[in-house]
Amino acid sequence: MPPANALRRWTYHCLFGVIAVAGLRHSEALRLLRADVDLDQGVLTIRETKFSKSRLVPLHATTIAVLSGYAARRDAHFGCKRQAGAVQAA
């Protein structure tokens, strides 16, 4: 059994969940940064996608709730505070 405070299971849960609900390519999800996820507005910014374009992807309220929970777990684990609205997916 993994340690109770481990993030790996939560990271994969959120990673695959975001890929599924937002229709991202796995490479797009893996490149997400904190600044690309705005939980206050409910929008992902996908940078330099296929053909070097960027796009905004709206998030459902349930997805925002899950990502907010992950951000809180991750920040508690690493002892850092998230910036307003931002979370790192991977």
N, C-alpha and C positions, 0 to 999 in steps of 0.2 A: 504494500500500500504506500502511495506517495505521502509525503508529509502533509499534515492538515492545512498548513499555510502556503502550500506550493501554488504557483500560478499557472503551471503548464496546462492543466485541464481547463482552466478558465480562459486561457489564451486561445487554445484550440476551439473551444466552444464559441467564442466571439469571432474568431477568424473565419471559421466555416459558416457561422451564422450570417456574418456580413456578406460573404461571398454569395450566399444563397438569397438573402432578402434584397440585396442591392444590385444583384446581377453583375458583380465585379469579376474580372479575370483574377486568377490567383496571384499573378504578378502585381496587379494593381493593389490588391489588398495587402500584400507583403510590403509594399512601398509606402503605405500610409504613415504619416507623421502626426504628432499631436496637433499641429496647426491645421491639418487637413480635415479634422473632425470637429465640427461645431455642434455640440450637443444643445446649446441654447437655441440655435436656429433650426436644428434638425437636418443638417446638410453635410454631406461628404464632398470634399473637393478632390477629384481624381486628376492628378497632374501627369502630363506627358503620356497619354494613352497611345493607343494604336494611331499611327500617322502623326505623332507628336502633338496631339490635341489635348485639351483639358476639358473637364465637364463637372457639373454639379449634380449630385445624386441626393434626392430628398430621402429622409429616413422616417419610418413609421414610429409612432410614440412608443410602441413596445420595444422596438430596436434601440431607441434612445435610452429607455430604462435599463436594458441589459448592458449597454455600453457604459452607462453611468455607474452601474454596479461594478463592472470590471475596472473602470478607472479608479474607483474608491479602493478596491482590493489591491490593485497594482501600486497605487500611491502609498497605501499603508504598508505594503510589503517592502517597498524601496525607500520609504521614509521621505517622499517628496510630495509636493502639492501640485495638483494639476492647474493649468491656467484655465480661466473661464471658458467653458465650452469645449475644451480640447481633451482628446484621449488618443492614445497610441494603440492601434489595433493589434499589432504584433510585438 
